[in-house]
Amino acid sequence: MQQPLLSIRNLSVDFVTGNSVNHALKNISVEVRKGEIVALVGESGSGKSVTSLSVLQLIPSPPAKYVQGAIIFHKEDGSAIDLLKQTTGTLQEIRGNAISMIFQEPMTSLNPVYTCGSQVAEAIRVHTGVSKEAAKKTAIRWLERVKLPDPPAIYNRYPHQLSGGQKQRVMIAMAMCCKPELLICDEPTTALDVTVQKTVLQLIKELQRETGMGVIFITHDLGVVAEIAHRAVVLYKGEIMEEGPVSDLFSQPKHPYTKALLACRPVNHQRGERLPVVSDFMSPKKEPVEVALPVRPSLPEAGRQKVLLHVDHLNVWFPKETNWLGKPVSYTRAVNDVSFDVYENETLGLVGESGCGKTTLGRTLLQLVPATSGRIVYQNKDMAFFKKEALRGLRKQLQIIFQDPYSSLNPRKKIGPAIEEPLKVHKIITNAAGRRERAEELLTKVGLLPEHYNRYPHEFSGGQRQRIVIARALALNPSFIICDESVSALDVSVQAQVLNLLNDLKRELGFTIVFISHDLSVVRYFSDRIIVMNKGKIEESGPADTIYEHPESSYTRALIASIPRGIVAAS
């Protein structure tokens, strides 16, 4: 058998803060060979990123404490070193040279004040010592290899001038330019559209085959694992649950946790069906508990539905170029002549790639972004003619749940008062005791506890924070809610919990949802109808199952083809 490129042996890592100790990794062992892609799989907090960051010693100590173990790296010259025992200088030579890393969020990984090309060239100069001109030529070649359009132009652009997928390609070029022996990919596609994700996964596989490097690929999405990895290691609360070849692990999973991750994916379930969650599988019982819940009822037949919101020839344009007088001479047509209806009590899915106009459209419906032209008629009233006070009164009925639960809450405000704030602003409940009672009731409704009232946002997980944001959106009993990528950043198991919660609340309270996402499999599962957007226009629309199973547009077919499949739910 081929000698491992990297051997993690019996590694245990603790995080010590004050008198508390968090056992992040508990005696884990992982091997990666040359030419092999090994996936580390698990939810947030499972220890995936701690494992990868430990390889390059990127976790500050304190608070990290390496309790035991070794990380053996076998170099090209045949020698082997324990990375945990190396000096800062030796590690600096290894980082970006022998071992490279691609991080999850390219915007925070790239320096905003330097051009993209200069950052790739800097990595080349630091590790190879070539001239500035030679480094630039090599950087442009790598920008070309990662299939960026017009590499010389990209070289001179700043990160904010590129899309998310393009920035991630720059990060791949930076990681690959010194031809590392080992590449660590920490959730590199989580924030990307399915189509961009597919091209990035293909690119990593191509480069891996060309160079023969070993790859550690970290993700919480088993669909992605099936697309790219040879072997997978499943982590849960810092421990390895099981590992093995991807085909064996996913066709015949042995551990309940692996079965849970497979079963949670919406792509494996019928529209509106209740999704299983990890707790269903990790209970002491031998078999997961089946929760009997009817599939969401279908809407009345066409022509018999009551229109809640009517959008007529809506345009939202932003100035792109101006003349010397500051007058716009060209525009970005974010929303371009869009017309559709939203029916009472339905869930309407709005899907498309980043930049297609779906978020702009959603915010324009709530009058958070002004329309350039067109009509938005809500309950037979044209919102364009609403004055400020009338619009403020209407906002009680219109709410939004944003994508990022971390930035949606004020870190200095306890969650109880945060939920109460809309009640106070709109003078719904005038006394403090009544507002608190309502806030505690809402916390219970979204699956949290009344005693959580006095906690701050940082004391909750991502899924719990999203539940808090949902509770705040429900405080005013709205009739219309926009979910703007509200489950895109969540683990598959937490995503399942939030989708179940929204379905339960919709059944109970009867509100209407516009559900915005770039993931068509999630939109198909959650929505009654789907609108597909492309470059500001509606590509096609219709019943969710029809759009998903019989798409008419080549653009929609490409979106569906990009969904990672590869595996089915474990039985």
VOLO-612469 format. One line per 4 residues: number of its first residue (from 1); their letters; for each residue z, x, y of C-alpha. Coordinates in Angstrom, 1 decimal. Each point is the difference from the previous one (the first is absolute). Layout:
// residues N
NUM) a) Z X Y ~ ... $
//
This chain:
// residues 571
1) mqqp) 0.0 0.0 0.0 ~ -0.8 1.2 3.5 ~ 2.8 1.6 2.0 ~ 1.4 -2.3 2.7 $
5) llsi) -0.9 0.7 3.6 ~ 3.3 -1.5 1.2 ~ 3.1 -0.7 -2.0 ~ 2.9 -2.1 1.4 $
9) rnls) 2.9 0.5 -2.3 ~ 3.2 -2.1 0.0 ~ -0.1 -0.4 3.7 ~ 2.9 -1.9 1.7 $
13) vdfv) 0.2 -0.6 3.7 ~ 2.8 -1.6 2.0 ~ 0.1 -1.1 3.6 ~ 3.5 0.5 1.5 $
17) tgns) 0.9 -1.9 3.2 ~ 3.7 0.1 0.9 ~ 2.0 -1.1 -3.0 ~ -2.9 -1.8 -1.7 $
21) vnha) -2.4 1.6 -2.6 ~ -3.4 -1.5 -0.9 ~ -1.4 1.3 -3.3 ~ -3.7 0.0 1.0 $
25) lkni) -1.2 1.8 -3.2 ~ 1.8 0.1 -3.3 ~ -1.0 2.7 -2.5 ~ -3.8 -0.5 0.2 $
29) svev) -2.6 2.2 -1.7 ~ -3.7 -0.2 0.8 ~ -3.0 2.3 -0.9 ~ -3.4 0.3 1.7 $
33) rkge) -2.8 2.0 -1.5 ~ -3.1 1.5 1.6 ~ -2.8 -2.6 0.3 ~ 2.5 -2.9 -0.6 $
37) ival) 0.9 -2.9 2.2 ~ 3.6 -1.2 -0.6 ~ 1.2 -3.1 1.8 ~ 3.6 -0.6 1.0 $
41) vges) 0.5 -3.8 0.1 ~ 2.9 -2.2 1.3 ~ 1.3 -2.0 2.8 ~ 1.4 1.3 3.3 $
45) gsgk) 3.2 1.8 -0.7 ~ -1.0 0.9 -3.6 ~ -0.1 3.8 0.8 ~ -3.8 0.5 0.1 $
49) svts) -0.2 1.6 3.5 ~ 3.3 1.9 -0.5 ~ -1.6 1.6 -3.1 ~ -3.2 1.0 1.9 $
53) lsvl) 1.8 1.3 3.1 ~ 2.4 2.0 -2.2 ~ -3.0 2.0 -1.4 ~ -0.8 1.4 3.5 $
57) qlip) 3.7 0.0 1.1 ~ -0.8 -2.3 2.8 ~ 3.4 -1.9 -0.2 ~ 2.6 1.5 2.4 $
61) sppa) 3.2 1.1 -1.6 ~ 2.4 -1.5 0.9 ~ -0.2 -3.0 -0.5 ~ -1.9 0.9 -3.2 $
65) kyvq) 1.8 1.8 -2.7 ~ -1.7 1.4 -3.0 ~ 2.6 -0.5 -2.7 ~ -2.0 1.5 -2.9 $
69) gaii) -3.4 0.8 -1.4 ~ -3.0 2.2 0.7 ~ -3.5 -0.5 1.3 ~ -2.2 2.7 -1.6 $
73) fhke) -3.4 0.7 1.5 ~ -2.5 2.0 -2.1 ~ -2.1 2.1 2.4 ~ -3.7 1.0 -0.5 $
77) dgsa) 1.0 3.6 -0.9 ~ 2.0 -1.3 -2.9 ~ 3.5 0.5 1.5 ~ 2.5 -2.9 0.3 $
81) idll) 2.5 -0.7 2.8 ~ 2.8 -2.5 0.5 ~ -0.8 -1.7 3.3 ~ 3.6 -1.0 0.4 $
85) kqtt) 1.0 3.7 0.3 ~ -2.7 1.2 2.4 ~ 0.5 1.2 3.5 ~ -1.3 -1.8 3.0 $
89) gtlq) -2.7 2.6 0.5 ~ -1.3 -0.3 -3.6 ~ 0.0 -3.8 0.2 ~ -2.0 0.2 3.2 $
93) eirg) -2.7 2.1 -1.8 ~ -0.1 -2.6 -2.8 ~ -0.1 -3.2 2.2 ~ -3.5 -1.0 0.8 $
97) nais) -1.4 2.9 -1.9 ~ 0.9 -0.1 -3.7 ~ 1.6 -3.5 0.3 ~ -1.2 -2.5 2.5 $
101) mifq) 1.2 -3.5 0.9 ~ -1.7 -3.2 1.4 ~ 2.6 -2.3 1.6 ~ -0.1 -3.8 0.1 $
105) epmt) -0.5 -0.6 3.7 ~ -2.8 2.2 1.5 ~ 0.8 -1.0 3.6 ~ 3.4 1.6 -0.1 $
109) slnp) -1.2 2.9 -2.1 ~ -2.6 1.1 2.6 ~ 1.0 1.4 3.4 ~ -1.4 -2.4 2.6 $
113) vytc) -0.5 2.7 2.7 ~ -2.3 2.2 -2.1 ~ -3.5 -0.9 -1.3 ~ -0.4 -0.8 -3.7 $
117) gsqv) -2.2 3.0 -0.6 ~ 2.3 2.5 1.7 ~ 2.9 -1.1 -2.3 ~ -2.1 0.6 -3.1 $
121) aeai) -1.2 3.4 1.4 ~ 3.6 0.9 0.7 ~ 1.0 -0.4 -3.7 ~ -3.0 2.2 -1.0 $
125) rvht) 0.9 2.8 2.5 ~ 3.8 0.0 -0.9 ~ -0.7 0.4 -3.7 ~ -3.2 2.1 -0.1 $
129) gvsk) 0.1 2.0 3.2 ~ -3.6 -0.6 0.8 ~ -1.4 0.0 3.6 ~ 0.1 -3.1 2.2 $
133) eaak) -3.8 -0.5 -0.3 ~ 0.0 0.4 -3.8 ~ 3.0 -2.5 -0.3 ~ -2.0 -2.5 2.1 $
137) ktai) -3.1 0.3 -2.3 ~ 2.2 -0.4 -3.1 ~ 1.8 -3.0 1.5 ~ -3.3 -1.8 0.8 $
141) rwle) -1.2 0.6 -3.5 ~ 3.2 -1.6 -1.4 ~ -0.4 -3.0 2.4 ~ -3.5 -0.3 -1.5 $
145) rvkl) 1.4 0.3 -3.5 ~ 2.4 -2.9 0.5 ~ -3.0 -2.1 1.1 ~ 0.9 -0.5 3.7 $
149) pdpp) -3.0 -1.1 2.2 ~ -1.3 2.7 2.4 ~ 2.6 2.8 -0.8 ~ -0.7 2.1 3.1 $
153) aiyn) 0.9 -3.1 2.2 ~ 3.0 -0.9 -2.1 ~ 1.2 3.6 0.4 ~ 0.4 -0.5 3.8 $
157) ryph) 1.6 -3.5 -0.2 ~ 3.7 -0.8 0.3 ~ 1.8 -1.9 -2.7 ~ 0.2 -3.2 2.1 $
161) qlsg) -3.8 -0.1 0.1 ~ -0.3 -0.4 -3.8 ~ 0.6 -2.9 -2.3 ~ 2.8 0.1 -2.6 $
165) gqkq) -2.3 0.9 -2.8 ~ -1.7 2.8 2.0 ~ 3.4 1.5 1.0 ~ 1.0 0.0 -3.7 $
169) rvmi) -3.2 1.9 -0.8 ~ 0.9 2.6 2.6 ~ 3.4 0.4 -1.7 ~ -1.8 0.5 -3.3 $
173) amam) -2.3 2.6 1.5 ~ 3.1 1.8 1.5 ~ 1.8 -0.1 -3.4 ~ -3.1 1.2 -1.9 $
177) cckp) -1.4 2.6 2.3 ~ 2.0 2.9 -1.5 ~ -0.9 -1.1 -3.5 ~ 3.5 -0.7 -1.3 $
181) elli) 0.9 0.2 -3.7 ~ 2.2 -3.1 0.3 ~ -0.5 -3.0 2.3 ~ 2.8 -2.5 0.7 $
185) cdep) -1.2 -3.5 1.2 ~ 2.9 -2.1 1.3 ~ -1.2 -3.6 0.3 ~ -3.2 1.1 1.7 $
189) ttal) -1.8 -3.4 -0.3 ~ 2.9 -2.4 0.6 ~ -0.9 -0.8 3.6 ~ -3.8 -0.2 -0.6 $
193) dvtv) -2.4 -2.8 -0.7 ~ -1.1 -0.5 -3.6 ~ -3.5 1.3 0.8 ~ 1.2 3.1 1.8 $
197) qktv) 2.7 0.4 -2.7 ~ -2.7 0.1 -2.7 ~ -2.1 2.6 1.8 ~ 3.1 2.2 0.6 $
201) lqli) 1.0 -0.2 -3.7 ~ -3.6 0.9 -1.0 ~ 0.1 2.9 2.4 ~ 3.3 1.4 -1.4 $
205) kelq) -1.4 -0.3 -3.6 ~ -3.2 1.8 1.0 ~ 1.8 2.8 1.7 ~ 2.4 0.3 -2.9 $
209) retg) -2.9 0.3 -2.5 ~ -1.8 2.5 2.1 ~ 3.0 2.3 0.5 ~ 2.0 -0.6 -3.2 $
213) mgvi) 3.2 -0.3 2.0 ~ 3.0 -1.9 -1.3 ~ 1.0 -3.2 1.9 ~ 3.3 -1.9 0.4 $
217) fith) -0.9 -3.5 1.2 ~ 2.8 -2.2 1.3 ~ -0.4 -3.7 0.3 ~ 1.8 -3.4 -0.6 $
221) dlgv) -3.3 -1.7 -1.0 ~ -0.8 0.2 -3.7 ~ -3.6 -1.2 0.7 ~ -0.6 3.2 2.0 $
225) vaei) 1.6 2.1 -2.8 ~ -2.5 -1.5 -2.5 ~ -2.8 1.0 2.3 ~ 0.9 3.7 0.4 $
229) ahra) 2.7 1.4 -2.3 ~ -0.1 1.6 -3.5 ~ 3.8 -0.3 -0.6 ~ 2.7 -2.1 1.8 $
233) vvly) 3.8 0.5 0.4 ~ 1.9 -3.2 0.8 ~ 3.1 0.5 2.2 ~ 2.8 -2.4 0.7 $
237) kgei) 3.1 0.8 2.0 ~ -0.6 3.7 -0.4 ~ -0.5 0.0 -3.7 ~ -3.1 0.1 -2.2 $
241) meeg) -0.4 -3.3 -1.9 ~ -3.1 1.1 -2.0 ~ -3.0 2.2 0.2 ~ -3.3 0.6 -1.9 $
245) pvsd) -3.8 -0.3 0.3 ~ -1.0 -2.8 2.4 ~ -2.0 -1.9 -2.6 ~ 3.0 -0.1 -2.5 $
249) lfsq) 2.6 -0.6 2.6 ~ -1.7 -3.0 1.6 ~ -1.5 -1.6 -3.2 ~ 3.3 0.3 -1.9 $
253) pkhp) 2.9 0.5 2.5 ~ 3.4 0.4 -1.7 ~ 2.5 -0.2 2.9 ~ 0.7 -3.3 1.7 $
257) ytka) -0.4 1.6 3.4 ~ -3.5 1.1 -0.7 ~ -0.8 -3.5 -1.3 ~ 1.5 -1.4 3.2 $
261) llac) -2.2 2.2 2.3 ~ -3.1 -1.1 -2.0 ~ 0.9 -3.7 0.1 ~ 0.9 -0.1 3.7 $
265) rpvn) -3.6 0.6 1.2 ~ -1.6 -3.2 1.5 ~ -3.4 0.9 -1.5 ~ 1.5 -0.9 -3.4 $
269) hqrg) 1.0 -3.6 1.0 ~ -1.5 -3.3 0.8 ~ 0.0 -1.3 3.6 ~ 3.5 -1.2 1.1 $
273) erlp) 1.6 0.8 -3.4 ~ 3.5 1.5 0.3 ~ -0.1 3.8 -0.2 ~ 2.4 1.8 -2.4 $
277) vvsd) 2.4 2.5 1.7 ~ 1.7 3.1 -1.3 ~ 3.4 -1.7 -0.4 ~ -1.7 -2.4 -2.5 $
281) fmsp) -0.7 2.9 -2.3 ~ 3.1 2.2 0.7 ~ 2.5 -2.7 -0.9 ~ 2.2 0.6 -3.1 $
285) kkep) -2.0 -2.7 -1.9 ~ -2.6 1.3 -2.4 ~ -2.8 -2.0 1.5 ~ -0.8 -0.7 3.7 $
289) veva) 1.2 -3.4 1.3 ~ -2.9 -2.4 0.5 ~ 0.4 -1.9 3.3 ~ -1.7 -3.4 -0.3 $
293) lpvr) -1.6 -0.8 3.3 ~ -3.1 -2.0 0.6 ~ -3.1 1.5 1.4 ~ -0.4 -0.8 3.7 $
297) pslp) -1.8 -3.4 0.3 ~ -3.6 0.0 1.2 ~ -0.9 -1.4 3.4 ~ -1.7 -3.4 0.4 $
301) eagr) -3.7 -0.1 -0.4 ~ -2.3 1.1 2.8 ~ -0.1 -2.5 2.8 ~ 3.4 -1.4 -0.8 $
305) qkvl) 2.0 2.9 1.4 ~ 1.7 -0.1 3.3 ~ -1.2 2.8 2.4 ~ 3.0 1.8 1.5 $
309) lhvd) -1.9 2.8 1.8 ~ -3.7 0.0 1.1 ~ -1.7 3.2 1.1 ~ -3.4 -0.4 1.7 $
313) hlnv) -2.3 2.9 0.9 ~ 2.9 2.3 0.7 ~ -0.8 3.5 1.5 ~ 2.4 2.8 0.6 $
317) wfpk) -1.7 3.0 1.6 ~ 1.6 3.3 1.2 ~ -1.6 2.3 2.6 ~ -1.6 3.0 -1.8 $
321) etnw) -1.6 1.9 2.9 ~ 0.3 -0.4 3.7 ~ -2.2 1.2 2.9 ~ 1.3 2.2 2.9 $
325) lgkp) 1.3 -3.2 1.7 ~ 2.1 -0.8 -3.0 ~ -2.1 -3.0 -1.0 ~ -0.6 -0.4 -3.7 $
329) vsyt) -3.6 0.7 -1.1 ~ 0.6 -0.5 -3.8 ~ 2.5 -1.7 -2.2 ~ 1.6 0.1 -3.4 $
333) ravn) -0.5 -3.4 -1.4 ~ 3.2 -0.2 -2.1 ~ -0.5 -3.8 -0.6 ~ -3.6 -1.1 0.4 $
337) dvsf) -0.9 -3.7 0.1 ~ 2.6 -1.2 -2.6 ~ 0.4 -3.7 -0.9 ~ 2.3 -1.6 -2.7 $
341) dvye) 2.7 -2.5 -0.7 ~ 3.5 0.4 -1.3 ~ 1.3 -3.1 -1.9 ~ 3.6 -1.3 0.0 $
345) netl) 2.2 1.5 -2.8 ~ -2.7 2.4 -1.2 ~ 0.1 3.7 -0.5 ~ -3.1 1.6 1.5 $
349) glvg) -0.8 3.6 -1.0 ~ -1.6 2.3 2.5 ~ -1.4 3.1 -1.6 ~ -2.0 3.0 0.9 $
353) esgc) 0.1 3.8 0.6 ~ 1.9 1.6 2.8 ~ -2.0 -0.5 3.2 ~ -1.6 -3.3 -1.1 $
357) gktt) 1.9 -2.0 2.6 ~ 2.5 -1.9 -2.2 ~ 3.2 1.1 1.8 ~ -1.6 -0.5 3.5 $
361) lgrt) -1.0 -3.5 -1.1 ~ 3.5 -0.8 -1.3 ~ 1.6 1.2 3.2 ~ -2.5 -1.9 2.2 $
365) llql) 0.9 -3.2 -1.9 ~ 3.5 0.5 1.2 ~ -1.2 0.9 3.6 ~ 1.5 3.5 -0.4 $
369) vpat) -3.5 1.3 0.7 ~ -2.1 -1.9 2.6 ~ -3.4 -1.4 -1.1 ~ -3.1 1.0 1.8 $
373) sgri) -1.6 -3.4 -0.6 ~ 0.1 -2.9 -2.5 ~ 2.6 -2.6 -0.8 ~ 3.2 -0.1 -2.0 $
377) vyqn) 1.2 -3.6 -0.5 ~ 3.4 -0.5 -1.5 ~ 1.1 -3.5 -0.9 ~ -2.9 -1.4 2.1 $
381) kdma) 1.1 2.1 3.1 ~ -2.2 2.8 1.3 ~ 2.3 3.0 0.4 ~ -2.3 1.6 2.6 $
385) ffkk) 1.2 -2.6 2.5 ~ 3.7 0.4 -0.7 ~ 2.1 1.3 2.8 ~ 2.7 2.6 -0.5 $
389) ealr) 2.9 -2.5 -0.5 ~ -2.0 -2.3 -2.3 ~ -1.1 3.1 -2.1 ~ 3.7 1.1 -0.2 $
393) glrk) 0.9 -3.4 -1.4 ~ -2.8 0.2 -2.5 ~ 1.2 3.4 -1.3 ~ 2.9 -1.8 -1.8 $
397) qlqi) -2.7 -1.4 -2.4 ~ -2.0 3.3 -0.3 ~ 1.6 3.1 -1.6 ~ -1.2 3.3 -1.3 $
401) ifqd) 1.3 2.3 -2.8 ~ -1.2 3.6 0.7 ~ -1.0 2.7 -2.5 ~ 2.8 2.5 0.6 $
405) pyss) 3.5 -1.4 -0.6 ~ 1.4 3.3 1.4 ~ -1.5 -0.2 3.5 ~ 0.3 -3.8 0.1 $
409) lnpr) 3.8 0.1 0.4 ~ 2.0 1.6 2.8 ~ 2.0 2.8 -1.7 ~ 2.9 -0.5 2.5 $
413) kkig) 0.4 -3.7 -0.7 ~ 1.8 -1.5 -3.0 ~ -2.2 -2.2 -2.0 ~ 2.1 -3.2 0.6 $
417) paie) -0.5 0.1 3.8 ~ -3.7 1.0 -0.6 ~ -0.5 -3.2 -2.0 ~ 1.9 -2.0 2.7 $
421) eplk) -2.0 1.4 2.9 ~ -2.9 -2.6 -0.2 ~ 2.5 -2.8 -0.2 ~ 1.7 1.3 3.2 $
425) vhki) -3.3 0.7 1.9 ~ -1.3 -3.5 -0.7 ~ 3.4 -1.7 0.4 ~ -0.2 -1.7 -3.3 $
429) itna) 3.7 0.5 -0.9 ~ 2.2 0.7 3.1 ~ 3.3 0.9 -1.6 ~ 0.6 3.4 -1.7 $
433) agrr) 1.7 -1.5 -3.0 ~ -3.0 -2.3 -0.7 ~ -2.4 2.9 0.3 ~ 2.0 2.1 -2.4 $
437) erae) 0.1 -2.8 -2.5 ~ -3.8 -0.4 0.2 ~ -0.5 3.8 -0.3 ~ 2.2 0.1 -3.2 $
441) ellt) -1.8 -3.0 -1.4 ~ -3.4 1.8 0.6 ~ 1.3 3.2 -1.7 ~ 1.0 -2.0 -3.0 $
445) kvgl) -3.4 -1.8 0.0 ~ -1.9 3.4 -0.2 ~ 2.2 1.3 -2.8 ~ 2.5 2.1 2.0 $
449) lpeh) 3.8 -0.6 0.5 ~ 1.9 -1.5 3.0 ~ 2.1 3.2 0.1 ~ -3.1 2.0 0.9 $
453) ynry) 0.2 -1.6 3.4 ~ 1.7 3.0 1.6 ~ -2.1 2.8 -1.5 ~ -2.6 2.0 1.8 $
457) phef) -3.7 0.3 -1.2 ~ 0.4 3.5 -1.3 ~ 2.5 -1.3 -2.6 ~ -2.7 -1.9 -1.8 $
461) sggq) -3.0 0.8 -2.2 ~ -3.6 -0.7 1.1 ~ -0.2 -3.2 -2.0 ~ 3.3 -1.2 1.4 $
465) rqri) -1.1 0.7 3.5 ~ -3.2 -2.0 -0.5 ~ 2.2 -2.9 -1.2 ~ 2.1 0.3 3.2 $
469) viar) -3.3 -0.1 2.1 ~ -1.0 -3.1 -2.0 ~ 3.4 -1.6 0.7 ~ -0.4 0.7 3.7 $
473) alal) -3.5 -1.5 0.0 ~ 1.4 -3.2 -1.7 ~ 2.8 -0.4 2.5 ~ -1.9 -2.4 2.2 $
477) npsf) -1.5 -2.1 -2.9 ~ -3.6 1.0 0.9 ~ -2.9 -2.0 -1.3 ~ -2.5 3.0 0.1 $
481) iicd) 0.7 3.6 -1.1 ~ -2.2 3.0 0.0 ~ 0.8 2.7 -2.5 ~ -1.7 3.2 1.2 $
485) esvs) -0.2 2.4 -2.9 ~ 3.6 -1.0 -0.7 ~ 0.1 1.3 -3.6 ~ -2.5 2.9 0.2 $
489) aldv) 2.6 2.7 0.5 ~ 2.3 -1.3 -2.8 ~ 0.4 1.2 -3.6 ~ -1.6 -2.3 -2.6 $
493) svqa) 3.4 -1.3 -1.1 ~ 1.2 -0.7 3.5 ~ -3.4 -1.5 0.9 ~ 0.4 -2.4 -2.9 $
497) qvln) 3.5 -1.0 1.3 ~ -1.3 -0.7 3.5 ~ -3.1 -1.9 -1.2 ~ 2.3 -2.2 -2.2 $
501) llnd) 2.3 -0.6 2.9 ~ -2.9 -1.0 2.4 ~ -1.3 -2.4 -2.7 ~ 3.5 -1.5 -0.5 $
505) lkre) 0.6 -0.4 3.7 ~ -3.5 -1.5 0.5 ~ 0.7 -2.6 -2.7 ~ 3.3 -0.9 1.5 $
509) lgft) -0.8 0.1 3.7 ~ -3.7 -0.9 0.0 ~ -1.3 2.4 2.6 ~ -3.6 1.4 0.3 $
513) ivfi) -0.7 3.7 -0.5 ~ -2.9 2.3 1.1 ~ 0.4 2.9 -2.4 ~ -1.6 3.2 1.2 $
517) shdl) -0.6 2.9 -2.4 ~ -2.5 2.6 -1.1 ~ 0.8 -0.5 -3.7 ~ -2.2 -2.8 -1.3 $
521) svvr) 2.0 -0.3 -3.3 ~ 3.2 -0.8 1.9 ~ -1.9 -2.4 2.3 ~ -1.6 -1.8 -3.0 $
525) yfsd) 3.4 -0.4 -1.7 ~ 1.7 -1.3 3.1 ~ -2.6 -2.1 1.9 ~ -1.7 -3.4 -0.3 $
529) riiv) -3.1 1.1 1.9 ~ -1.3 3.4 1.0 ~ -1.9 1.2 3.1 ~ -1.6 3.4 -0.4 $
533) mnkg) -0.6 1.9 3.2 ~ -2.3 2.9 0.7 ~ -0.6 1.7 3.4 ~ 1.5 -2.9 1.9 $
537) kiee) -2.0 -2.7 -1.7 ~ 0.7 -2.4 -2.9 ~ -1.9 1.4 -3.0 ~ 0.8 -3.0 -2.2 $
541) sgpa) 2.7 -2.6 -0.7 ~ 1.0 -2.5 -2.6 ~ 2.6 -0.8 -2.7 ~ 2.0 3.0 -1.1 $
545) dtiy) -1.1 0.0 -3.7 ~ -3.6 -0.6 0.9 ~ -0.2 2.9 2.5 ~ 1.8 2.3 -2.5 $
549) ehpe) -2.0 -0.9 -3.1 ~ -3.4 -0.9 1.5 ~ -0.4 1.9 3.3 ~ -3.3 -0.5 1.8 $
553) ssyt) 0.2 2.9 2.4 ~ -0.7 3.6 -1.1 ~ 2.9 1.0 2.3 ~ 2.4 -2.3 -1.8 $
557) rali) -1.2 1.3 -3.4 ~ 0.6 3.6 1.2 ~ 3.6 -1.0 1.0 ~ 0.7 -1.6 -3.4 $
561) asip) -1.6 3.0 -1.9 ~ 2.3 2.4 1.9 ~ 3.2 -1.7 -1.3 ~ 1.7 2.3 -2.5 $
565) rgiv) 0.0 -1.8 -3.4 ~ 0.1 2.2 -3.1 ~ 3.1 -1.7 -1.4 ~ 1.2 -3.4 -0.8 $
569) aas) 3.5 -1.4 0.0 ~ 2.2 1.1 -3.0 ~ 0.9 -2.8 -2.3 $
//
